[in-house]
Amino acid sequence: MALALAGALALAGPLGLVGCAPLETDAGSAAGPAAARSPSPAASAPDTARPTPAADESPATSSPTPAPAASSSGASDTPTALAALAILEVKGRAPQTGYDRDLFAYRSVDLDRNGCDTRNDILRRDLVDQEVRPDGCVVESGTLLDPYSGIAIAFRRGQATSADVQIDHVVALADAWQKGAQRWDAATRESFGNDPLNLLAVDGPSNQRKGAGDAATWLPPNRAFRCAYVARQVAVKHAYGLWVTAAERDAIARVLATCPDEPLPDAHASPTTDPAWTAPDDAATHEPTPAATTEAPAPADDVTVYYASCTQARAAGAAPLHRGDPGYRSGLDRDGDGIACE
C-alpha cells in the first residue's frame, strides 16, 4: 500500500486546470423529529456504515469498515487530502440510468438513532446561536456562517424562510450514482445519503447553483473555503470507494496545490466553527424576509395536477412543491412544513 501511495503521490503534482458551470439541484429542507429525546450535539452516522472502496467490477453487498485514511509522506501522521486524492481511481462518468434521489433515503432513516431527522442533526451541528424545541431535535432558529458564500445567514424555520438554509450533499447524490454508487446495496446508499461527513448546512441559492456538479464544474465562491470543500469531497470519495473523472481530479489538485497540507475533515465538526476557517473580509449578514404577522389560511391542495409520488414530481421537474403549487398535496409533505418533495 505504501509503494502504491508513494507512486500515486508522484503523479499528483502535474495535474491540470478546469472551469466551472452549475448543474442540477441537490438540496433539502426542514423536518420534525421521529421521537422526543435529547440528542448528541452533532450528527454522527456510525463510521462502520462507510464501505471499503470496492474493486471496479464488484458490487457492494454490505457496509464494511471504512478504508484507512491516506497519510502524507512526511514525518506527520496527519491524513492529507492531497495524499488521498492521489489514490482515488480515475475514469469516466457512467450513465445516470436508473438514478432516483429517493434510493439514498435522505432524512428517511435515523442512522445515529438519536430520534432526530438528518436535516435537524446537521442544523444543530452547523448553526450557532440556536433556538431548539424542547424535544431537543428541531431547530427553530439560528445563525449559519455559510461556508459557500461567506455570508452570515439568520435562519428561521418556516415555509417562507426554511429554504434560505439547505443541507447540501457535498458529493452530490447524482454525481455519486455515476461514479460507483450504482453498484451499492440499499444499506450503503442510505448511509451515504445521511452521512454527516457528506452533509453541510449552506446558503440555499449557492446550493441551487451548484446542483449535482463536481469540483470540475463548481467551486464555492468563497475562496477561503475551497481547500476545505475539496478535501471533504476527497474524504467522502475515499471512504466510499467512488472514483473521480480526470477533469475533476485536476480541478481538486489545482485547489490543493495552494494548501498541500489540508487534512481530511472530521465528520462531526462544523466547518464554520473550525478555528482554521474564517469568513472573507467582505462577509455580510443576510436576514430572511420576516413572515407577515397575520397569515392567510393555508390554501387547499391543488388537485388539478396530481403526482402519485415525489419521484413523479421530480421527473416532471416540479419538485420541490410548495403549499398552493399545482400538484402539492399534504400526502407528499411528510413533515408538514408546507414544502413537499424537497
N, C-alpha and C positions, 0 to 999 in steps of 0.2 A: 504493500500500500504506500509505504514511504517513497519507494522509487517511482511509482506511478504519479504520486502527488508532485514530486520534485520535477519530473518531466513535464507535467501539466503546467506547473508554475512558470517554467521556462517559456511556455507559449503564451503566457498571459500578458506579456509586455507589449507586443506589437499589434494590439487589437485596434480596429478602426473606429470610424465615427458614423453616426446615423442620425436622421432627422426625426421630428415628432409630428403626429397628427392624431386627433381624437377619433375614437370608435364608439361602439355601442355602450349602453349604460350598465352599471353593476352596483346598484345602490340598495339601501334598506331603510326601515323606519320603525317607530316605537311600538312596544307591546307590553302587556301586563305579565305578571309572574305566574308560574304554574302553581305555586304554593307560598304561603306567608311564613317566612323564616328569615333569620339574619344570615346573609351570605358572607363569604370571604370577600375582602375588599377588591380583589382583582379577579377577572375571569381566568380560568386555568383549566383548559381541556387536558385530560391526562396525557402525559408525554408518550405513554406506551401506545397511544392511538395513532401516532405517526409511523408510517411504514418505512421499512428499509428500502432504499432505491432499488427498483426492480430491474431485472435484465430486460433487454429490448423486446423480446418476444414473449415474455412470461407474464400473464395477467396476475394481478394481486388477488390472493384468496383470503387474506386475513389482514390484521392491523398489528404487525410485529413491532419490536423495539426500534426506535429511530436510528438512523445511521449516525456514526460518530461524527462530530463536527470537525471540519478541516482546520488545521492549525498553521500558523505561519512557520516558515523555515528558520526563523531566528531563535534567539535564546528564550523569548517569551512563549508561554504556552497558550496565550490568549487566541481563541479562534478568530480568523480574519475572513472577511467576505471575499477578498481577492483570492485567497487560497481555495475557498470553497467553489468560487466561480470556475477556477481552472480545472476542476474535476467534474463539472457538470457535462452531461452528454450534449453534443451539438448536432442537430439535424433539423429537417424541415418541419413545418407545421402540418399536422394531419387534418383531414376534413372535419368539419363541425357536425357531420351527420350524427343524428341521434341525441344531440345536446338538448338538455332541458334543465333549467336552473333548479327546478324542484328536486332533481336527483341528488342534490347536495344537502337537502333538508335544513337549509339555513333557518334558525330560530325554531325548528320543529322538534329538536332534541335538546336535552339538558345534560351535556356531556360531563360537567363537573358536579352534577347532582346537588346543586345548591338551591333549587326551587325557583330560579330566575331564568328568564329567556336570555339568549345570547346578546341581543342588542343592548339590553339594560346592563348586562355584565360589562360590556365594553364602555358604555357611557360612564359607569361608576369608576372604571379604571382610568379613563382618559380625561374626564371633566374635572374641573376644580370648582370650589365654592358651590357644592352640590346641595340641592334640596331633594331628599329621597323620602318616599312614602314610608309610613310606619312599618310596612311589611318588609322593609329593607331591600326591596328589589327595584321598583320603578323609580326612575329619575324624573322628577318634575321640572327641575331647572338646574342650571349650572353654567359654567363658562368653559368653552373649548378654546384652547390655544392652538388654533388649527395649524398642523404641520405643513399642509399643502400650500396654503396661501400666505401664512404668516399673520393672519388676522385673528384677533380675539373675538369669538362669536358668543353672544349671550343666547344660550339655549333655553327654550321654554316648551314643554310638552304640550301638544295640541294640534288640531287639524291644520291650522293656518301656519304653524311655526316648526313642527317636528322635522320637516324636510330641510330646514336650514342646516341641520347636522345629520349626516348619513354615516352608515357603517360601510366602509369600503373593504372589499376583499383585495388585498394588496396584489396578490397574484389572482387576477380575475378568474371567475369560475369558467367562463368560456375559453379563456386562454389555457387554463389547466386542462380542460377537456381535449384540446387539440395538441397537447404536449405530454400525454401519458395517462390522464385521468379516465379515459375511455376504458382502460383495462381494469379499473379498480372494482372491488366489491362494494356493496352498499355501505358497510360499516366504515370503510376508508373514505368514501365520498362524504359521509356525514361528519366524520372527524375533520376533514379538510374544510368543509363548509362552515364549521363552527369553531375552528381552532383560533385562539386569541393571537397566536403568532402571525396569522394571516389577516387580522382584522384591525382596523384603525377607525376611530371616530374622526370625521373630516368635514370640511366645508362641502355642502351639498352641490352647489354649482360646479366646483372643481371636480367632484366625483363624477358628475354627469359628463363633463368634458373628457375625462379620462376614459370612461366606458370600459371596454374589455381590452384596452391597449396594454402592450408590454413596454419595457423600457425603450424599445426602438421607436415607438410611436408616441409615447407620452412620458414626461417627467414633471414633477411638481414645479410650479412657477417659483416657489420659494427655494432658491438655490441653496440656502443654508441647510435644507433638509434632504437634499438629493443623495448624499452619501448614505445616510441612514435609511432612506427609502429603497435604494437598490440593494443595500445589504440585507434588508428584510426580504426582498424578493428572492435573493440568492439563498437565504436561510430556509425559506419555505420550499423552494425547488429542491434543495439538497435533502431536506427532511423527508420529502415525499417522492423522491426519485423522478421528478419531472425534468424534461430537457429544455434547452433554450435553442432558439434559432441563431444562426451566425450573426445576423444583424442585431439581435437582442444582446448576445454576448458582447459584441463590440461596443454597444451603447453603454452597457453596465461597466465595462472595463474603462471606458473613457472617464466616467464619473469617478470610479475608484482610483484612477491614476492620480487624482487630486487628494486622495485620503487613503493611501495604501494600507494603513494600519486600522482601518474601520472594522470594528468587531462585528460578529454576528449578534443580532439583538436577542434580548430576553423577552419571551412571550408575555411575561407577567408585568413588565414595566411599561408605563405610559411613555410614548416617545416625546411628548411635550413637557413632561416633568423630569426628564433626564437632564442633569446639570450640563451635559455636553451640548445640549440643543439650545439655541437662542433664536428668537424671532428676528426678522430683519429690522433694520433701523426705522423703516417707514411703516412698521406694523400698525394697523388701525383696529378699532373696535367696531364690530357690526352688531347693531341691535335689531332684532326681528320686529316687524310691524306689530304693535300690540293689537290684540283682538278687541273687537267692539265690546263695550260694557253690557249692551243688551243684544243678545243674539236672536236671530230669527229662528223659528222652528226648523229642525232638520228636514230637508226635502225628502219626499217619498222616493223609494228606489225607482229608477227609470227602467221600465220593463220593455221599452221599445227596442232595445238591443239586449240580447241575452248571451252570457258566456257561462257555459256549464262548469268551467274550471278556470283557474288562473293561467293554466297552460294555454287555453284557447285565447284568453285575453292578451297574453304576451305574443302569441303567434299573430294576432291581428294588429299588433303594435299599439294596443290601447292601454296597457299597464304602465304605471300604476293607475288605478281608478279611484277618484275622489268621490265622496258622497255628493250626489247630484249629477255626476257624469253619466252619459249613456252607458248602460251595461253594469253600473255599480249596483251591487246588492249586498245586504248585510251578511249573507251566507259566505261571501268571499272575503269578508273583513273579519279575520279571525280574532283580532284583539279589540275590535270595536272602536278604533281611533279615527274612523272616517276615511281611512286610506286602505283600499283593498289591493291585493296582488303586488305589494311593494317589493 
